[in-house]
Structure formats: C-alpha cells, structure tokens
Amino acid sequence: MAILLALVTVLSVLPMSALAANSSFTDVPENAWFYKPVTYMAENGYMSGTSGSKFSPHQTTTRAMFVTVLGRIAGVDQSQYKNTCTFRDVKKD
C-alpha cells in the first residue's frame, strides 16, 4: 500500500499522457486502479518490480525500496554510494 501511495504522490506532478503502455507485471491487471502509474514507473526505470514479472502491489514497502525509487527519480548515480550506508539495520551494499 505504501508503494502505491508513493506512486500516486509522485505521479500527481507528472504528465499523464505517457501512461498508455502495457504493463509486463503478471500481478498488475489492466483493470486495476494502479495499472497506469505502475506501468509509467516501470517504463521510466523508477521501479523494476520485486522478482521476475511480479510487482507485488500488496507487499509492504521497505525504507530501502522507497529510497531507491526516490534516487532513481532524482537521477542519482547509485554507484557513488556503495558501502556508505550509516543505518545499522540496512546492509552496506
């Protein structure tokens, strides 16, 4: 649910004309209310799903997932931040 709320927040400031493409996630049906935002995020490289062809729309969003999405939206070069994590509950990589 948290992923979906983040998607709605982010997509509220983005142009909606780019949302017409098909989703490749098997667990995101075309009639789902979140189909277009998920498709947009995937096509633009902001989100890649959880494994293979799954998006897992009902999975809890972790802090790492949320920060990764924000970094991708901002165009951050993730390679500059290898092994720099200061959070004790997050792996260094």
PyMOL commands that set and color helices and strands:
alter all, ss='L'
color gray80, all
select helices_A, chain A and resi 2-11+16-18+35-43+63-74+78-81
alter helices_A, ss='H'
color red, helices_A
deselect
rebuild
show_as cartoon
